[in-house]
Amino acid sequence: MARIAVIGGTGYAGSHIVAEGVRRGHDVVSVSRRIPAERIPGATYIEGSIVDAPGLVAELQGADAAIVAVAPRGDMAEVAVDSVLQFARELAGTGTRLGVVGGAGGSLSEPGGARLIDLDFPEEYKAEAQTGVDILEGLQSTPDSLDWFFVHPAEAFGAFNPGERTGSYRKGGDVVVRDDEGVSFISGEDLAVAFIDEIETPAHHRERFTVGY
């Protein structure tokens, strides 16, 4: 059993990761700025913010993994990059593994090809996608004493298109995952399966990977 902290554990991706971790018998701590009225049975809820990276790292001391699932929107839009990267630097050397929920925009369109954000990408989502790209590039410059992984969900990932849990998914390395009809999708529950799989059986060290069906 691993002790897993999910920062942004009440959001769409975060809540699914919390639920999957509990489902598989892990000690899961959900961290958010406000403790929700409705909670996932078996999870521990604490108040905290990634904006206070040193304090948060101290509070999570001893965790096997910390997953950042904070959406860079609203009042987090301007501070997400600096906050996540400071949190990463504070984790270096602690033995806590870092996972980050990214966005599809930084995925490659094909092997050796352009990133999705550099192609015909929706203008209203570009700022959020760029935040994910900047976080990934920052992680690549962190000390080797930090073991991190960064996951790009499929393009049609989000609360607007929840889908169902299948318990399976495909990885695409740096390239966005699409099915035979060109559709790029993964449910919130199966993204969570990919995260908990990576924690239980680490396969990606200081690198990113894409997931989808």
Summary of the structure (lengths in Angstrom):
residues: 213
radius of gyration: 15.9
end to end distance: 27.6
largest distance: 46.9
contacts: 723
relative contact order: 0.16
helix: 33%
strand: 19%
